[in-house]
Amino acid sequence: MTNINISGDLKSILERISGMCSKTESILSLCMDGFMKHKVALLDDAKRMSQAIHDEENELISLLSNKAARSGVNNESIKSLMAVVGHIEMATNGLDGILQHVKTKVGEGVLFSDKGVNEISHLFRETLDILKTAGDILLTRNEVLKKYVTDKYGSINQTIDAYSEEHEDRLIKGLCQPRSSSLYLSIVDALGKVVWHIKQAVERFFLMSR
Protein backbone atom coordinates (compact mmCIF):
# COMPACT_ATOMS: atom_id res chain seq x y z
CA MET A 1 0.00 0.00 0.00
CA THR A 2 1.35 3.46 -0.93
CA ASN A 3 0.40 6.72 0.74
CA ILE A 4 -0.75 9.55 -1.51
CA ASN A 5 1.73 12.40 -1.35
CA ILE A 6 -0.55 15.36 -2.01
CA SER A 7 -1.45 18.43 -0.02
CA GLY A 8 -4.02 18.35 2.75
CA ASP A 9 -6.67 20.29 0.85
CA LEU A 10 -6.43 17.92 -2.10
CA LYS A 11 -6.74 15.01 0.30
CA SER A 12 -10.01 16.45 1.56
CA ILE A 13 -11.21 16.65 -2.04
CA LEU A 14 -10.15 13.05 -2.56
CA GLU A 15 -12.27 12.05 0.42
CA ARG A 16 -15.24 13.79 -1.19
CA ILE A 17 -14.59 11.93 -4.44
CA SER A 18 -14.48 8.65 -2.54
CA GLY A 19 -17.81 9.67 -1.04
CA MET A 20 -19.18 10.03 -4.57
CA CYS A 21 -18.27 6.38 -5.15
CA SER A 22 -20.11 5.42 -1.97
CA LYS A 23 -23.17 7.26 -3.23
CA THR A 24 -23.05 5.43 -6.58
CA GLU A 25 -22.97 2.18 -4.62
CA SER A 26 -26.07 3.27 -2.70
CA ILE A 27 -27.83 4.27 -5.92
CA LEU A 28 -27.24 0.89 -7.51
CA SER A 29 -28.27 -0.91 -4.32
CA LEU A 30 -31.58 0.99 -4.29
CA CYS A 31 -32.00 0.29 -7.99
CA MET A 32 -31.45 -3.42 -7.43
CA ASP A 33 -34.04 -3.43 -4.63
CA GLY A 34 -36.48 -1.53 -6.84
CA PHE A 35 -35.86 -4.04 -9.64
CA MET A 36 -36.42 -7.06 -7.41
CA LYS A 37 -39.34 -5.66 -5.40
CA HIS A 38 -41.00 -3.68 -8.22
CA LYS A 39 -41.03 -0.51 -6.10
CA VAL A 40 -40.84 2.83 -7.92
CA ALA A 41 -40.34 4.69 -4.61
CA LEU A 42 -36.92 3.08 -4.21
CA LEU A 43 -35.97 4.19 -7.71
CA ASP A 44 -37.09 7.74 -6.92
CA ASP A 45 -34.89 7.71 -3.81
CA ALA A 46 -31.97 6.60 -5.97
CA LYS A 47 -32.64 9.37 -8.48
CA ARG A 48 -32.49 12.01 -5.75
CA MET A 49 -29.16 10.60 -4.61
CA SER A 50 -27.94 10.70 -8.20
CA GLN A 51 -28.72 14.40 -8.41
CA ALA A 52 -26.62 14.93 -5.29
CA ILE A 53 -23.65 13.33 -7.10
CA HIS A 54 -24.12 15.58 -10.12
CA ASP A 55 -24.21 18.63 -7.82
CA GLU A 56 -21.07 17.40 -6.05
CA GLU A 57 -19.32 16.95 -9.39
CA ASN A 58 -20.02 20.55 -10.37
CA GLU A 59 -18.74 21.82 -7.02
CA LEU A 60 -15.56 19.73 -7.15
CA ILE A 61 -14.68 20.70 -10.72
CA SER A 62 -15.11 24.36 -9.82
CA LEU A 63 -13.01 23.91 -6.69
CA LEU A 64 -10.25 22.09 -8.56
CA SER A 65 -10.24 24.72 -11.31
CA ASN A 66 -9.75 27.44 -8.72
CA LYS A 67 -6.88 25.52 -7.13
CA ALA A 68 -5.23 25.02 -10.53
CA ALA A 69 -5.12 28.80 -10.98
CA ARG A 70 -2.94 29.21 -7.89
CA SER A 71 0.83 29.19 -8.08
CA GLY A 72 2.74 26.34 -6.50
CA VAL A 73 -0.04 23.82 -7.02
CA ASN A 74 0.60 20.45 -8.69
CA ASN A 75 -1.59 20.87 -11.76
CA GLU A 76 -0.97 17.31 -12.92
CA SER A 77 -2.54 15.99 -9.73
CA ILE A 78 -5.46 18.37 -10.20
CA LYS A 79 -5.93 17.25 -13.82
CA SER A 80 -5.98 13.64 -12.67
CA LEU A 81 -8.54 14.39 -9.97
CA MET A 82 -10.70 16.23 -12.50
CA ALA A 83 -10.55 13.19 -14.78
CA VAL A 84 -11.48 10.89 -11.89
CA VAL A 85 -14.46 13.10 -11.04
CA GLY A 86 -15.47 13.17 -14.71
CA HIS A 87 -15.46 9.39 -15.00
CA ILE A 88 -17.51 9.01 -11.82
CA GLU A 89 -19.94 11.53 -13.28
CA MET A 90 -20.20 9.45 -16.48
CA ALA A 91 -20.70 6.30 -14.41
CA THR A 92 -23.52 8.12 -12.63
CA ASN A 93 -25.04 8.97 -16.00
CA GLY A 94 -25.00 5.24 -16.71
CA LEU A 95 -26.76 4.61 -13.41
CA ASP A 96 -29.37 7.24 -14.36
CA GLY A 97 -30.05 5.23 -17.51
CA ILE A 98 -30.43 2.02 -15.53
CA LEU A 99 -32.84 3.73 -13.14
CA GLN A 100 -34.97 4.89 -16.05
CA HIS A 101 -35.01 1.45 -17.69
CA VAL A 102 -35.94 -0.27 -14.43
CA LYS A 103 -38.61 2.37 -13.74
CA THR A 104 -40.08 1.72 -17.19
CA LYS A 105 -40.02 -2.03 -16.54
CA VAL A 106 -41.83 -1.62 -13.23
CA GLY A 107 -44.26 1.01 -14.51
CA GLU A 108 -45.26 -0.99 -17.58
CA GLY A 109 -45.30 -4.30 -15.73
CA VAL A 110 -42.76 -5.81 -18.12
CA LEU A 111 -41.67 -9.26 -17.01
CA PHE A 112 -38.27 -10.91 -17.38
CA SER A 113 -37.71 -14.65 -17.32
CA ASP A 114 -36.28 -16.12 -14.13
CA LYS A 115 -32.99 -16.53 -15.97
CA GLY A 116 -33.04 -12.91 -17.09
CA VAL A 117 -33.75 -11.72 -13.54
CA ASN A 118 -30.91 -13.84 -12.16
CA GLU A 119 -28.49 -12.52 -14.79
CA ILE A 120 -29.33 -8.88 -14.12
CA SER A 121 -29.11 -9.47 -10.36
CA HIS A 122 -25.69 -11.06 -10.78
CA LEU A 123 -24.44 -8.08 -12.80
CA PHE A 124 -25.84 -5.69 -10.21
CA ARG A 125 -23.90 -7.47 -7.46
CA GLU A 126 -20.67 -7.56 -9.48
CA THR A 127 -20.98 -3.85 -10.28
CA LEU A 128 -21.68 -3.04 -6.63
CA ASP A 129 -18.44 -4.80 -5.75
CA ILE A 130 -16.48 -2.64 -8.20
CA LEU A 131 -18.08 0.57 -6.91
CA LYS A 132 -17.25 -0.29 -3.30
CA THR A 133 -13.68 -1.25 -4.15
CA ALA A 134 -13.13 1.93 -6.17
CA GLY A 135 -14.13 4.04 -3.17
CA ASP A 136 -11.59 2.17 -1.03
CA ILE A 137 -8.88 2.61 -3.67
CA LEU A 138 -9.30 6.40 -3.65
CA LEU A 139 -8.47 6.42 0.06
CA THR A 140 -5.67 3.83 0.09
CA ARG A 141 -4.06 3.74 -3.38
CA ASN A 142 -3.83 0.00 -2.91
CA GLU A 143 -2.21 -1.68 -5.93
CA VAL A 144 -3.81 -5.03 -5.09
CA LEU A 145 -7.27 -3.47 -5.18
CA LYS A 146 -6.44 -1.76 -8.47
CA LYS A 147 -5.60 -5.13 -10.03
CA TYR A 148 -8.78 -6.54 -8.52
CA VAL A 149 -10.89 -3.87 -10.25
CA THR A 150 -9.08 -4.41 -13.57
CA ASP A 151 -9.56 -8.17 -13.40
CA LYS A 152 -13.17 -7.82 -12.26
CA TYR A 153 -13.87 -5.46 -15.17
CA GLY A 154 -12.59 -8.08 -17.62
CA SER A 155 -14.67 -10.77 -15.95
CA ILE A 156 -17.83 -8.64 -16.08
CA ASN A 157 -17.25 -7.89 -19.75
CA GLN A 158 -16.99 -11.60 -20.52
CA THR A 159 -20.16 -12.25 -18.54
CA ILE A 160 -22.02 -9.50 -20.39
CA ASP A 161 -20.96 -10.96 -23.75
CA ALA A 162 -22.10 -14.43 -22.67
CA TYR A 163 -25.43 -13.17 -21.30
CA SER A 164 -26.10 -11.14 -24.44
CA GLU A 165 -25.46 -14.16 -26.67
CA GLU A 166 -27.69 -16.39 -24.56
CA HIS A 167 -30.35 -13.68 -24.60
CA GLU A 168 -30.29 -13.55 -28.38
CA ASP A 169 -30.91 -17.30 -28.43
CA ARG A 170 -33.91 -16.89 -26.11
CA LEU A 171 -35.29 -14.13 -28.33
CA ILE A 172 -34.92 -16.23 -31.49
CA LYS A 173 -36.68 -19.16 -29.79
CA GLY A 174 -39.55 -16.90 -28.73
CA LEU A 175 -38.75 -17.30 -25.05
CA CYS A 176 -38.40 -13.53 -24.61
CA GLN A 177 -40.75 -10.77 -25.76
CA PRO A 178 -39.35 -7.83 -27.77
CA ARG A 179 -40.20 -5.25 -25.09
CA SER A 180 -38.55 -7.33 -22.38
CA SER A 181 -35.57 -7.86 -24.66
CA SER A 182 -35.08 -4.14 -25.27
CA LEU A 183 -35.11 -3.30 -21.56
CA TYR A 184 -32.89 -6.25 -20.64
CA LEU A 185 -30.23 -5.29 -23.18
CA SER A 186 -30.42 -1.61 -22.22
CA ILE A 187 -29.80 -2.43 -18.55
CA VAL A 188 -26.92 -4.79 -19.37
CA ASP A 189 -25.33 -2.26 -21.73
CA ALA A 190 -25.59 0.54 -19.16
CA LEU A 191 -23.99 -1.64 -16.46
CA GLY A 192 -21.09 -2.26 -18.82
CA LYS A 193 -20.61 1.49 -19.24
CA VAL A 194 -20.72 2.05 -15.49
CA VAL A 195 -17.93 -0.45 -14.77
CA TRP A 196 -15.84 0.89 -17.68
CA HIS A 197 -15.94 4.45 -16.36
CA ILE A 198 -15.14 3.31 -12.82
CA LYS A 199 -12.16 1.33 -14.13
CA GLN A 200 -11.02 4.42 -16.04
CA ALA A 201 -11.37 6.53 -12.89
CA VAL A 202 -9.18 4.10 -10.96
CA GLU A 203 -6.54 3.99 -13.70
CA ARG A 204 -6.42 7.78 -13.97
CA PHE A 205 -6.10 8.05 -10.19
CA PHE A 206 -2.95 5.93 -10.29
CA LEU A 207 -1.40 8.32 -12.82
CA MET A 208 -1.32 11.03 -10.15
CA SER A 209 2.03 12.16 -8.84
CA ARG A 210 2.95 10.30 -5.71
DOMAR-721478 format. One record per residue (C-alpha): residue in one letter; x, y, z. Coordinates in steps of 0.25 Angstrom, whole numbers, plus 5000, padded with zeros to 4 digits. Each point is the difference from the previous one (the first is absolute). Layout:
DOMAR-721478
ATOM residuo px py pz
ATOM a X Y Z;
...
end
This chain:
DOMAR-721478
ATOM residuo px py pz
ATOM m 5000 5000 5000;
ATOM t 5005 5014 4996;
ATOM n 4997 5013 5007;
ATOM i 4995 5011 4991;
ATOM n 5010 5012 5001;
ATOM i 4991 5011 4997;
ATOM s 4996 5013 5008;
ATOM g 4990 4999 5011;
ATOM d 4989 5008 4992;
ATOM l 5001 4991 4989;
ATOM k 4999 4988 5009;
ATOM s 4987 5006 5005;
ATOM i 4995 5001 4986;
ATOM l 5004 4985 4998;
ATOM e 4992 4996 5012;
ATOM r 4988 5007 4993;
ATOM i 5003 4993 4987;
ATOM s 5000 4987 5008;
ATOM g 4987 5004 5006;
ATOM m 4994 5001 4986;
ATOM c 5004 4986 4997;
ATOM s 4993 4996 5013;
ATOM k 4987 5007 4995;
ATOM t 5001 4993 4987;
ATOM e 5000 4987 5008;
ATOM s 4988 5004 5007;
ATOM i 4993 5004 4987;
ATOM l 5002 4987 4994;
ATOM s 4996 4992 5013;
ATOM l 4987 5008 5000;
ATOM c 4998 4997 4985;
ATOM m 5002 4985 5002;
ATOM d 4990 5000 5011;
ATOM g 4990 5008 4992;
ATOM f 5003 4990 4988;
ATOM m 4997 4988 5009;
ATOM k 4989 5005 5008;
ATOM h 4993 5008 4989;
ATOM k 5000 5013 5009;
ATOM v 5001 5013 4992;
ATOM a 5002 5008 5014;
ATOM l 5013 4993 5001;
ATOM l 5004 5005 4986;
ATOM d 4996 5014 5003;
ATOM d 5008 5000 5013;
ATOM a 5012 4995 4991;
ATOM k 4997 5011 4990;
ATOM r 5001 5011 5011;
ATOM m 5013 4994 5005;
ATOM s 5005 5001 4985;
ATOM q 4997 5015 4999;
ATOM a 5009 5002 5013;
ATOM i 5011 4993 4993;
ATOM h 4999 5009 4988;
ATOM d 4999 5013 5009;
ATOM e 5013 4995 5007;
ATOM e 5007 4998 4986;
ATOM n 4997 5014 4997;
ATOM e 5005 5005 5013;
ATOM l 5013 4992 4999;
ATOM i 5003 5004 4986;
ATOM s 4999 5014 5004;
ATOM l 5008 4999 5012;
ATOM l 5011 4992 4993;
ATOM s 5000 5011 4989;
ATOM n 5002 5011 5010;
ATOM k 5011 4992 5006;
ATOM a 5007 4998 4987;
ATOM a 5001 5015 4998;
ATOM r 5008 5002 5012;
ATOM s 5015 5000 5000;
ATOM g 5008 4988 5006;
ATOM v 4989 4990 4998;
ATOM n 5002 4987 4993;
ATOM n 4992 5001 4988;
ATOM e 5002 4986 4995;
ATOM s 4994 4995 5013;
ATOM i 4988 5009 4998;
ATOM k 4998 4996 4986;
ATOM s 5000 4986 5004;
ATOM l 4990 5003 5011;
ATOM m 4991 5007 4990;
ATOM a 5001 4988 4991;
ATOM v 4996 4991 5011;
ATOM v 4988 5008 5004;
ATOM g 4996 5001 4985;
ATOM h 5000 4985 4999;
ATOM i 4992 4998 5013;
ATOM e 4990 5010 4994;
ATOM m 4999 4992 4987;
ATOM a 4998 4987 5008;
ATOM t 4989 5007 5007;
ATOM n 4994 5004 4987;
ATOM g 5000 4985 4997;
ATOM l 4993 4997 5013;
ATOM d 4990 5011 4997;
ATOM g 4997 4992 4987;
ATOM i 4998 4987 5008;
ATOM l 4991 5007 5009;
ATOM q 4991 5005 4989;
ATOM h 5000 4986 4993;
ATOM v 4996 4993 5013;
ATOM k 4990 5010 5003;
ATOM t 4994 4998 4986;
ATOM k 5000 4985 5003;
ATOM v 4993 5002 5013;
ATOM g 4990 5010 4995;
ATOM e 4996 4992 4988;
ATOM g 5000 4987 5007;
ATOM v 5010 4994 4991;
ATOM l 5004 4986 5004;
ATOM f 5014 4993 4998;
ATOM s 5002 4985 5001;
ATOM d 5006 4995 5012;
ATOM k 5013 4998 4993;
ATOM g 5000 5014 4996;
ATOM v 4997 5005 5014;
ATOM n 5011 4992 5005;
ATOM e 5010 5005 4990;
ATOM i 4997 5014 5003;
ATOM s 5001 4998 5015;
ATOM h 5013 4994 4998;
ATOM l 5005 5012 4992;
ATOM f 4995 5009 5010;
ATOM r 5007 4993 5011;
ATOM e 5013 5000 4992;
ATOM t 4999 5015 4997;
ATOM l 4997 5003 5014;
ATOM d 5013 4993 5004;
ATOM i 5008 5008 4990;
ATOM l 4994 5013 5005;
ATOM k 5003 4997 5015;
ATOM t 5014 4996 4996;
ATOM a 5002 5013 4992;
ATOM g 4996 5008 5012;
ATOM d 5011 4993 5009;
ATOM i 5010 5001 4989;
ATOM l 4999 5016 5000;
ATOM l 5003 5000 5015;
ATOM t 5011 4989 5000;
ATOM r 5007 5000 4986;
ATOM n 5001 4985 5002;
ATOM e 5006 4993 4988;
ATOM v 4994 4987 5004;
ATOM l 4986 5006 4999;
ATOM k 5003 5007 4987;
ATOM k 5004 4986 4994;
ATOM y 4987 4995 5006;
ATOM v 4991 5011 4993;
ATOM t 5008 4997 4987;
ATOM d 4998 4985 5000;
ATOM k 4985 5002 5005;
ATOM y 4998 5009 4988;
ATOM g 5005 4990 4991;
ATOM s 4991 4989 5006;
ATOM i 4988 5008 5000;
ATOM n 5002 5003 4985;
ATOM q 5001 4986 4997;
ATOM t 4987 4997 5008;
ATOM i 4993 5011 4992;
ATOM d 5004 4994 4987;
ATOM a 4996 4986 5004;
ATOM y 4986 5005 5006;
ATOM s 4998 5008 4987;
ATOM e 5002 4988 4991;
ATOM e 4991 4991 5009;
ATOM h 4990 5011 5000;
ATOM e 5000 5001 4984;
ATOM d 4997 4985 5000;
ATOM r 4988 5001 5010;
ATOM l 4995 5011 4991;
ATOM i 5001 4992 4987;
ATOM k 4993 4988 5007;
ATOM g 4989 5009 5004;
ATOM l 5003 4999 5015;
ATOM c 5001 5015 5002;
ATOM q 4991 5011 4995;
ATOM p 5006 5012 4992;
ATOM r 4996 5010 5011;
ATOM s 5007 4992 5010;
ATOM s 5012 4998 4991;
ATOM s 5002 5014 4998;
ATOM l 5000 5004 5015;
ATOM y 5008 4988 5003;
ATOM l 5011 5004 4990;
ATOM s 4999 5015 5004;
ATOM i 5003 4996 5015;
ATOM v 5011 4991 4997;
ATOM d 5007 5010 4990;
ATOM a 4999 5011 5010;
ATOM l 5006 4991 5011;
ATOM g 5012 4998 4991;
ATOM k 5002 5015 4998;
ATOM v 4999 5002 5015;
ATOM v 5011 4990 5003;
ATOM w 5009 5006 4988;
ATOM h 4999 5014 5006;
ATOM i 5003 4995 5014;
ATOM k 5012 4992 4994;
ATOM q 5005 5013 4993;
ATOM a 4999 5008 5012;
ATOM v 5008 4990 5008;
ATOM e 5011 5000 4989;
ATOM r 5000 5015 4999;
ATOM f 5002 5001 5015;
ATOM f 5012 4992 5000;
ATOM l 5006 5009 4990;
ATOM m 5001 5011 5010;
ATOM s 5013 5005 5006;
ATOM r 5004 4992 5012;
end
